[in-house]
Amino acid sequence: MKLHTGLLLIAALGVSGAWTRPAEAVGTRYFVLDSGKDFEGGELAGVAVDSTGKLRAGLNLGATPVEGAASVWGALRRPDGSVLLATGNEGKLVRVQGGRASVLAETKALALTSLVEGWGGRVFVGSLPEGKIYELKGDRLEEWVTLEGSDHVWALAYDAQQQALFAATGPQGKLWRITQNGQAQVYFDAAQEHLMSVAAAGGKVYAGASDAAILYSITGPGRATVLYDFGRTEVRGIAVDREGAVYAIANQLEGGGRGGKLPSPTDPPRPGSGSALKGKGTLYRFSPDGAPEQLLDDTKEHFVSLTLGPDGQPYVGTGSEGRVLTVDADQNSLLLADTEERQVAALAIQGTSGFVVGSDPVVFRAVRGVGGADAVWTSKVLDAGHRARFGRMTWDASGTLELSTRSGNTAEPDETWSDWSKPMVGPGPIASPPGRFFQVRARWNRDQNAELRSLQVPFVTDNLRALVSEVKATSGADVQGSSGAKKSGGPVEGKPDSKIKLSWKVQNPDEDELRFRLQYRLVGSNEWFDILEPHEVHTSESYSWDTSDLPEGRYRVRVLASDELSNPPDRVKRHQRESQVILVDNTPPTVEQLRVDGRRIRGVALDGVGPIQRIELGLAGTGQWIPFFPTDGVFDEQREEFDLDASVLSPSGPALVTLRVYDSANNVLLRHVKLP
């Protein structure tokens, strides 16, 4: 299954995006699929999706494997209904008829690159790497023309008005004009190494180049003008409608254009190979007077093939995910088919008939019509995040569709998933059992004109408990509960602050909106007190706690998390966690027994909560401070004796000294001492 982004998950209490609708119940969420990208994210089998976000019946494709071919370069429908395929990497011409593929003719070429019908229905085949053009005669390919110096014949086109065949070649960037009798002359010599594509109609010739994506208009031998410079790597395909409008696909390829690396028998070419080439594609239309208009722009994959329907509508085959795209005159794009192959190397669409040729691997797919019993859209796997119960599915559609659902608990559906439910033809309860993952399937077997525009699936996940994993307290003085030791007696940083910032981390697996309650208690007490008012609903994961009116001491804070805002009472879950010890100290320390003995200053520093953090001396008015340790050499108590030698500040004579004492909350005391 090809998965793309585009799924909108709508929470019960808020909807992002253009589509809004109130939730039906607390905790209910929705899978909403209502755009082309949403529907493209699933698997399309005979179903198309347009840019307006509608699903409709698409091409019903058959499947005829083509054995013995590694790649397809071109295809041509014959009057008898058969289709010829130019293949690599053994230069075989394959015919598909009656649901069977068989080798019609073989060559010594590495690859047959293009097919065209010329004079009187004669069939010509381009090849590489020897620059040969073959003519099909019966069941044989005979060498018709060899283009000297042009090893790669990338594309062929026939113009009935000029009665001439044109060949786009490399590696010298030449466009050859070949007459009915096989006379070849260089019609245009481009500055680029390769001309990758060519189209001719009504006497006008157009050629596309690589490795610079230039589209040329050639009006005569050596007379060319640049119709458009795409600013990309290559012009891959060109087509001209009956009114003279020109369509061209161009790519920006990673690693250079298809012609940028010359093929060899040990490194065979593969047009648009997803394993070798990746890029971005664009489709332009040029009006008969040359005005450009961009019709498609794909930033995820490049374009490999181009054709026009009988009404002139363009169809494009992509080169990474094997899709067929089209766009109408009103710029409404349509994903017409999504094949299992990596590339769509060739296609022809004629209403409800035609063919699509996939490459990597090579499969011929005949267009059998539109819709039918096999027209099925299967959504991408929708992830509820946790096991969920599903409610009533609704959808917006015209006509009658059959919708089924299934669920499971693995990201990829397997035998553990439930069976598809019985088809629903109208909105109703989902029968699939609870599960984390969910899929929807729609069938067009009743009405091929039905359209599906949007789909909504309500669900409620199991309520998982939110866990408070950590509680921290930070003040201007210190950070409690942090790892690492605080340096005792080190320089004091920060100012004392009675406000403590509380913060906590929460693991919230189902992303419920949470309510937090905060409480505190003194260490040694089991009685908890509320920090918040009873009616206060706090939902952020932080709080500034004002402790200015609290008794000094050591406290713990408790954070209680509840998901009551997102769940009914019987589903509410709670969790709580305590902080480490938080110091509440809003008053400075004191000094007792202060005395002077010569040049020594002695005393006792005291704090109500403690411990004492730092003791300093300085000459008053100088702003210079010298730290001292307490008598026991460690700041670790509320009471610290000190015996300070002031001679380091003033060896002799009278002096005014300032004693500065800090507690662990950065509260500070200043005392002045006069030395004799």
C-alpha positions in Angstrom: 0.0 0.0 0.0 1.3 3.5 -0.9 1.0 5.8 2.1 0.9 9.5 1.9 0.3 12.4 4.3 -3.1 14.2 4.4 -5.0 12.6 7.3 -6.6 15.2 9.6 -7.0 14.1 13.2 -9.5 16.3 15.0 -9.5 16.6 18.8 -12.7 16.8 20.7 -12.2 20.3 22.0 -10.6 22.0 19.0 -10.5 21.5 15.2 -7.6 22.7 13.0 -8.2 23.3 9.3 -11.2 24.5 7.3 -13.6 21.8 8.3 -15.0 22.5 11.8 -17.6 20.6 13.8 -18.2 20.3 17.6 -17.4 17.0 19.2 -20.3 14.8 20.2 -18.8 13.6 23.4 -15.9 14.4 25.7 -12.8 12.7 24.5 -14.2 11.8 21.1 -11.8 12.3 18.1 -12.3 11.9 14.4 -10.6 10.5 11.4 -11.6 12.9 8.6 -10.8 12.2 5.0 -12.1 15.0 2.8 -9.3 15.9 0.3 -7.6 14.4 -2.7 -4.4 13.8 -0.7 -6.4 12.0 2.0 -7.9 9.6 -0.5 -4.6 9.2 -2.5 -3.0 7.9 0.6 -4.8 4.6 0.2 -4.9 1.9 -2.4 -6.8 2.7 -5.6 -8.0 -0.3 -7.7 -10.2 0.9 -10.6 -10.9 4.1 -8.6 -9.9 7.7 -9.5 -9.4 10.7 -7.2 -9.5 14.3 -8.3 -8.0 17.5 -7.0 -11.4 18.7 -5.5 -11.3 15.7 -3.1 -13.8 13.4 -4.8 -13.4 9.6 -5.3 -15.1 8.1 -8.4 -14.9 5.0 -10.5 -11.7 5.0 -12.5 -10.1 2.8 -15.2 -10.7 -0.9 -14.9 -7.3 -2.3 -15.9 -6.4 -5.8 -16.9 -3.0 -7.4 -16.4 -0.8 -9.2 -18.9 2.8 -9.8 -17.6 5.5 -9.4 -20.2 8.2 -12.0 -19.6 11.8 -11.5 -20.7 11.7 -7.7 -20.8 13.4 -5.6 -18.1 11.9 -2.3 -19.3 9.6 -0.7 -21.8 10.5 2.4 -23.8 7.5 2.8 -26.2 4.3 1.3 -27.4 2.2 1.5 -30.6 -1.3 0.3 -31.3 -1.8 -1.5 -34.6 -4.9 -1.5 -36.8 -5.6 -5.2 -35.9 -5.9 -4.2 -32.2 -2.5 -5.6 -31.1 0.0 -3.4 -29.3 3.8 -3.4 -30.0 6.2 -2.8 -27.2 9.8 -1.5 -27.6 11.7 -3.1 -24.8 15.2 -3.5 -23.2 17.5 -4.7 -22.2 17.8 -7.2 -25.0 16.3 -5.2 -27.9 13.2 -7.2 -28.3 9.9 -6.2 -30.0 7.0 -7.6 -28.1 3.5 -8.0 -29.4 0.5 -8.1 -27.0 -2.7 -9.5 -28.5 -5.7 -11.4 -27.0 -4.4 -11.2 -23.5 -1.0 -12.7 -24.4 2.5 -11.2 -24.8 5.0 -12.7 -27.1 8.3 -11.7 -28.7 7.6 -10.7 -32.3 11.2 -9.9 -33.3 14.7 -9.6 -31.8 17.7 -7.4 -32.6 21.2 -7.1 -31.4 20.5 -3.7 -29.9 20.7 -3.1 -26.2 17.3 -1.4 -26.2 14.5 -0.5 -28.6 13.5 3.0 -27.6 10.6 4.2 -29.7 7.9 3.2 -32.2 6.2 5.2 -34.9 3.9 4.5 -37.9 4.9 6.2 -41.1 4.3 6.1 -44.8 1.4 3.7 -45.6 1.3 2.2 -42.1 5.0 1.2 -42.2 6.4 0.7 -38.6 9.8 2.0 -37.6 11.7 1.3 -34.4 14.5 3.4 -32.8 17.3 1.8 -30.9 20.6 2.3 -29.0 23.5 2.3 -28.7 24.5 2.1 -32.4 22.1 4.7 -33.8 20.1 2.2 -35.8 16.5 2.6 -37.0 14.7 -0.6 -37.9 11.7 -1.3 -40.0 9.2 -4.0 -39.1 8.6 -6.3 -42.0 6.2 -9.2 -41.1 7.7 -10.7 -38.0 11.2 -9.4 -38.6 13.0 -6.1 -37.8 15.3 -5.1 -40.6 18.0 -2.4 -40.4 16.7 0.6 -42.3 18.9 3.6 -41.4 22.0 4.1 -39.3 22.5 7.6 -38.1 26.3 8.2 -38.1 27.6 9.8 -34.9 24.2 9.5 -33.1 24.5 6.4 -31.0 21.2 6.9 -29.1 17.9 7.2 -31.0 15.8 8.4 -28.2 12.5 9.2 -30.0 10.8 9.1 -33.4 8.0 11.2 -34.9 6.3 11.2 -38.3 4.8 14.2 -40.0 2.4 13.3 -42.8 2.4 16.9 -44.2 6.2 16.9 -44.7 6.2 13.2 -45.5 9.2 12.8 -43.3 10.4 10.9 -40.2 12.2 12.8 -37.4 14.6 11.2 -34.9 15.7 12.8 -31.7 19.2 11.6 -30.8 22.3 11.8 -28.7 25.1 12.2 -27.6 25.5 15.1 -30.0 22.1 16.6 -29.7 21.0 16.2 -33.3 17.5 16.0 -34.8 17.5 14.0 -38.0 15.0 14.3 -40.9 14.6 11.0 -42.9 12.8 10.7 -46.2 10.7 7.7 -47.4 13.7 6.2 -49.2 15.9 6.3 -46.1 17.9 9.4 -46.9 18.9 11.1 -43.6 20.1 14.6 -42.9 20.7 16.7 -39.8 17.7 19.0 -39.5 18.7 20.7 -36.3 21.9 20.6 -34.1 21.2 21.6 -30.5 23.7 22.9 -28.0 22.7 20.2 -25.6 24.2 16.7 -25.8 20.8 14.9 -26.1 17.5 15.5 -27.7 15.2 13.2 -25.7 11.8 13.8 -27.3 10.2 14.9 -30.6 6.8 15.6 -32.0 5.7 16.6 -35.5 2.4 17.8 -36.8 1.1 20.1 -39.5 4.6 20.9 -40.8 5.9 21.9 -37.4 8.5 20.0 -35.4 9.2 20.2 -31.7 12.2 18.7 -29.8 13.0 18.5 -26.1 16.6 18.5 -24.8 18.6 17.1 -21.9 20.5 17.9 -19.6 19.1 21.4 -19.9 15.3 21.1 -20.3 14.8 23.2 -23.4 11.8 22.9 -25.7 12.6 23.8 -29.3 10.3 24.8 -32.1 12.0 23.9 -35.5 10.5 25.5 -38.6 13.1 24.4 -41.1 16.6 23.0 -41.5 18.8 24.8 -38.9 15.9 27.2 -38.0 14.9 26.8 -34.4 13.6 29.0 -31.6 13.3 28.2 -27.9 9.6 27.7 -27.1 10.4 27.4 -23.4 13.2 26.9 -21.0 11.9 24.8 -18.1 15.0 25.3 -15.9 15.0 21.6 -15.2 17.0 18.5 -16.3 15.1 17.1 -19.3 12.0 17.4 -21.6 10.8 13.8 -21.5 7.7 13.9 -23.8 5.9 16.1 -26.3 2.5 15.9 -27.9 0.5 18.2 -30.3 -3.3 18.4 -30.4 -5.5 19.1 -33.4 -5.6 22.8 -32.7 -1.8 23.1 -32.7 -1.4 23.4 -28.9 1.8 21.7 -27.6 2.0 19.7 -24.4 5.3 18.8 -22.8 6.5 17.0 -19.7 9.8 18.0 -18.1 11.6 16.7 -15.1 14.2 17.7 -12.5 16.1 14.5 -12.0 18.5 13.6 -9.2 21.9 12.8 -10.7 21.3 14.2 -14.2 19.1 13.4 -17.1 18.4 10.1 -18.8 20.9 10.9 -21.5 23.5 12.2 -19.0 25.0 8.8 -18.6 25.7 6.7 -21.7 24.4 3.2 -21.4 26.6 0.1 -21.9 25.9 -3.6 -21.9 27.1 -3.8 -18.3 25.1 -0.7 -17.3 21.8 -1.0 -19.4 19.5 2.0 -19.6 16.1 1.9 -17.9 13.7 4.7 -18.8 12.3 6.2 -15.6 13.6 3.4 -13.4 12.6 4.2 -9.9 15.6 2.4 -8.6 17.9 4.6 -10.7 16.1 7.9 -11.1 14.1 10.1 -8.8 12.9 13.6 -9.4 10.1 16.1 -9.9 7.8 16.4 -12.9 5.8 19.1 -14.5 3.3 19.3 -17.4 2.8 22.4 -19.5 0.5 23.4 -22.3 1.5 25.9 -24.9 -1.2 27.6 -26.9 -0.8 27.8 -30.7 0.7 31.3 -30.2 3.2 29.9 -27.7 1.7 31.1 -24.4 2.7 28.7 -21.6 0.4 27.3 -18.9 1.4 24.9 -16.2 -1.1 22.1 -15.8 0.6 19.7 -13.3 3.4 20.0 -10.9 4.5 17.0 -8.9 7.2 17.5 -6.3 7.4 13.8 -5.3 7.9 12.0 -8.6 8.9 12.6 -12.2 6.9 12.0 -15.4 7.8 9.3 -17.8 5.1 9.2 -20.5 2.6 11.5 -22.2 -0.3 11.0 -24.5 -3.4 12.9 -25.6 -6.9 11.5 -25.6 -9.3 11.9 -28.6 -10.6 15.2 -27.1 -7.1 16.5 -26.6 -7.0 16.0 -22.8 -3.5 15.1 -21.6 -2.6 12.0 -19.7 0.7 11.5 -17.9 2.4 8.4 -16.6 4.7 8.8 -13.5 8.0 7.3 -12.8 8.2 6.4 -9.1 4.8 5.1 -8.1 3.3 4.0 -11.4 0.3 6.4 -11.5 -1.7 7.8 -14.4 -2.7 11.5 -14.0 -4.8 13.8 -16.1 -6.0 17.4 -16.0 -9.0 19.1 -17.6 -9.4 22.5 -19.1 -10.4 23.9 -15.7 -7.2 22.8 -14.1 -8.9 20.0 -12.2 -6.4 17.2 -11.9 -7.3 13.5 -11.6 -5.4 10.5 -10.4 -6.9 8.1 -12.9 -5.1 4.9 -12.0 -2.6 3.7 -9.5 -0.8 0.6 -10.8 1.3 -1.9 -8.9 4.3 -1.2 -11.1 6.9 1.5 -10.3 6.6 3.3 -13.7 4.0 3.9 -16.3 6.3 3.7 -19.3 3.7 4.1 -22.1 -0.1 4.7 -22.3 -2.9 5.4 -24.7 -6.3 6.5 -23.4 -9.3 6.7 -25.6 -12.3 7.2 -23.4 -13.0 3.9 -21.7 -10.5 2.0 -23.9 -6.7 2.0 -24.4 -3.8 0.6 -22.4 -1.3 1.4 -19.7 2.1 -0.2 -19.8 3.9 -0.6 -16.5 7.6 -1.0 -16.1 9.6 -2.4 -13.3 8.2 -5.0 -13.7 6.8 -4.9 -17.2 3.0 -5.5 -17.3 0.6 -4.6 -20.1 -2.7 -3.4 -18.7 -5.6 -3.1 -21.1 -8.3 -0.5 -20.3 -11.4 -2.6 -19.9 -13.8 0.2 -19.0 -14.7 2.3 -16.0 -15.7 1.0 -12.5 -17.2 -2.5 -12.0 -17.1 -5.0 -9.3 -13.3 -4.7 -9.0 -13.4 -0.9 -8.4 -12.3 -0.6 -4.8 -10.7 2.1 -2.7 -9.0 1.1 0.5 -7.9 3.8 2.9 -4.4 4.0 4.3 -4.1 2.5 7.8 -5.5 5.1 10.2 -3.7 5.2 13.6 -5.7 6.2 16.7 -2.5 6.2 18.8 -3.9 3.7 21.3 -6.6 1.1 21.3 -9.9 2.8 20.4 -13.6 2.1 20.2 -15.3 3.3 17.0 -18.6 5.1 16.8 -21.0 5.9 13.9 -19.3 6.3 10.5 -20.8 9.0 8.2 -19.9 10.0 4.7 -20.9 12.5 2.0 -21.5 10.8 -1.4 -23.7 10.8 -4.4 -25.0 7.5 -5.7 -24.8 4.2 -3.9 -21.5 2.9 -2.4 -20.7 -0.1 -0.2 -18.4 0.7 2.7 -16.8 -1.8 5.0 -14.3 -1.5 7.9 -11.7 -3.5 9.7 -9.4 -3.0 12.7 -6.3 -4.4 14.3 -3.4 -3.7 16.6 -0.5 -3.9 14.1 0.6 -1.1 11.8 0.4 -3.4 8.8 -2.8 -5.5 8.4 -2.2 -9.2 9.0 -4.1 -12.3 10.1 -4.6 -10.8 13.5 -6.8 -8.0 12.1 -10.6 -8.4 12.1 -12.4 -9.5 8.9 -13.9 -6.8 6.7 -17.3 -5.9 8.1 -20.5 -6.5 6.2 -21.1 -3.7 3.6 -22.8 -0.5 4.7 -24.8 1.4 2.1 -25.7 4.3 4.6 -24.1 5.8 7.7 -24.3 3.7 10.8 -22.5 2.1 13.8 -19.1 0.6 13.0 -19.1 -3.1 13.6 -15.3 -3.6 13.8 -13.9 -4.4 17.2 -11.7 -2.1 19.3 -8.2 -1.6 18.0 -5.5 0.9 17.5 -5.5 0.8 13.7 -8.4 1.1 11.3 -9.2 0.9 7.6 -12.2 1.7 5.4 -13.0 0.2 2.1 -15.4 1.5 -0.6 -16.8 -0.4 -3.6 -18.3 0.9 -6.8 -20.1 -2.4 -7.7 -23.6 -0.9 -7.4 -23.3 2.5 -9.1 -20.2 3.4 -11.3 -21.4 7.0 -11.3 -21.2 7.3 -7.5 -18.8 9.8 -5.9 -17.4 9.8 -2.4 -16.5 13.3 -1.2 -15.8 12.9 2.5 -15.7 10.4 5.3 -15.7 10.7 9.1 -14.9 8.1 11.7 -15.4 9.0 15.4 -13.4 7.1 18.0 -12.6 7.1 21.7 -9.2 5.7 22.8 -8.6 3.9 26.1 -7.9 6.4 28.8 -4.2 6.1 29.7 -3.0 7.7 33.0 -0.8 10.7 32.8 2.3 10.4 35.0 4.1 13.2 36.7 7.7 12.1 36.2 9.6 15.0 37.9 9.0 18.0 40.2 11.5 20.8 40.5 11.7 24.0 42.6 13.8 27.0 41.5 14.4 30.2 43.3 16.7 33.1 42.8 19.0 31.6 45.4 19.1 27.9 44.5 17.7 25.0 42.5 16.4 22.2 44.6 16.2 18.6 43.3 18.9 19.1 40.7 21.7 16.6 40.2 25.2 17.5 41.3 26.5 19.0 44.6 26.4 22.7 45.4 29.8 24.1 46.3 29.9 25.0 50.0 31.4 28.4 50.7 31.6 29.4 47.0 30.8 32.8 45.6 27.1 33.7 46.1 25.1 34.1 42.9 21.5 35.3 42.8 19.4 37.3 45.1 17.0 36.1 47.8 13.5 35.6 46.5 10.4 34.6 48.4 8.9 33.4 45.1 9.8 29.8 44.2 9.2 28.6 40.6 7.6 25.1 40.6 7.8 23.1 37.4 7.1 19.5 36.6 7.3 17.1 33.7 4.4 14.9 32.7 4.1 11.8 30.4 0.7 12.2 28.8 0.3 9.3 26.3 -3.1 10.2 25.0 -2.6 13.9 25.1 -5.5 14.7 27.3 -6.0 18.2 28.7 -4.8 17.9 32.3 -5.7 19.8 35.5 -3.0 20.1 38.1 -3.5 20.6 41.9 -0.6 21.8 44.1 -0.1 21.1 47.8 2.7 21.6 50.4 3.6 20.3 53.8 6.4 20.9 56.3 9.0 18.1 56.5 8.1 16.0 59.4 4.4 16.6 59.1 1.8 14.5 57.2 -0.7 17.4 56.8 -1.0 18.8 53.3 -2.2 22.3 52.5 -3.5 23.6 49.1 -1.5 26.1 47.2 -4.3 26.9 44.7 -7.8 28.1 45.4 -10.4 25.3 45.3 -12.0 26.7 42.2 -8.8 27.5 40.4 -8.1 25.3 37.3 -4.4 25.2 36.6 -3.4 23.5 33.3 0.2 24.6 32.7 3.2 22.7 33.9 4.7 25.4 36.1 3.7 27.8 38.9 5.2 30.7 40.8 4.7 30.0 44.5 4.9 33.0 46.9 6.3 31.9 50.2 6.6 35.3 51.8 3.9 34.6 54.4 5.0 31.0 55.2 6.9 30.1 58.4 10.5 29.4 57.6 11.4 25.8 57.3 11.8 22.8 55.0 8.9 21.9 52.8 7.8 19.4 50.1 5.4 20.2 47.3 3.1 17.6 45.8 1.8 17.9 42.2 -1.5 16.0 41.5 -2.4 15.5 37.8 -5.9 14.6 36.7 -7.5 14.1 33.2 -10.9 15.2 34.4 -11.1 18.0 31.8 -11.1 15.4 29.0 -13.0 12.5 30.4 -16.3 11.8 32.2 -16.0 11.0 36.0 -16.0 7.2 35.6 -13.0 7.4 33.3 -10.9 10.0 35.1 -7.4 8.9 36.1 -4.9 10.6 38.5 -1.3 10.6 39.5 0.9 12.5 41.9 4.5 13.1 42.7 6.4 14.9 45.5 9.3 17.3 45.1 12.6 17.0 47.0 13.0 19.3 50.1 12.4 22.9 49.4 14.0 25.5 51.7 11.8 28.5 52.7 14.0 31.1 54.3 13.1 34.7 54.0 15.1 36.3 56.9 18.8 37.0 57.1 21.1 35.2 59.5 22.3 36.8 62.8 25.7 37.1 64.5 26.2 36.6 68.3 29.2 37.0 70.6 30.9 39.3 68.1 34.2 40.5 69.5 37.6 41.9 68.3 40.9 40.6 69.7 43.8 42.5 68.0 43.5 41.7 64.4 41.2 38.7 64.9 37.4 38.9 64.7 35.5 36.1 66.5 31.8 35.2 66.8 29.0 32.8 66.0 26.8 33.0 62.8 23.2 31.7 63.3 20.3 31.1 60.9 16.8 29.9 61.7 16.8 27.4 58.8 20.4 27.2 57.7 22.9 26.2 56.9 25.3 29.2 56.8 26.6 29.5 53.2 29.4 32.0 53.3 31.4 34.4 55.5 33.3 37.3 54.1 35.4 40.3 55.3 36.1 43.5 53.5 37.4 47.0 54.1 34.4 49.2 54.3 33.8 51.2 51.2 36.2 49.3 48.9 33.9 46.7 47.5 36.6 44.0 47.9 35.8 40.9 49.8 37.8 38.0 51.2 36.1 34.7 52.0 36.8 32.7 55.2 35.9 29.2 56.4 34.2 28.6 59.7 36.3 27.3 62.6 35.5 23.6 61.7 36.3 24.2 58.1 32.9 23.2 56.6 29.7 25.2 56.0 27.2 22.6 57.0 25.2 23.8 60.0 22.8 26.5 61.1 25.4 27.6 63.8 28.9 28.2 62.6 31.7 29.7 64.8 34.3 31.8 63.1 37.7 33.2 64.0 38.9 35.5 61.2 42.3 37.0 60.7 41.7 40.6 59.5 45.4 41.3 59.1 45.1 40.2 55.4 43.0 43.3 54.9 44.8 45.8 57.3 48.0 44.7 58.8 48.1 47.5 61.4 46.4 50.7 62.4 42.8 51.7 62.7 40.4 50.3 60.1 36.7 49.9 59.5 35.9 46.3 58.5 32.6 44.9 57.2 31.5 41.4 58.1 29.1 39.8 55.6 27.3 36.5 56.3 25.0 34.6 53.9 22.6 31.8 54.6 21.7 29.1 52.0 18.8 31.2 50.7 21.2 34.1 49.9 19.8 36.2 52.7 22.7 38.5 53.8 23.7 40.2 57.1 26.2 43.1 57.3 28.0 44.1 60.5 30.7 46.7 60.9 33.7 46.2 63.1 36.4 48.8 64.0 39.9 47.5 64.3 42.2 49.3 66.8 
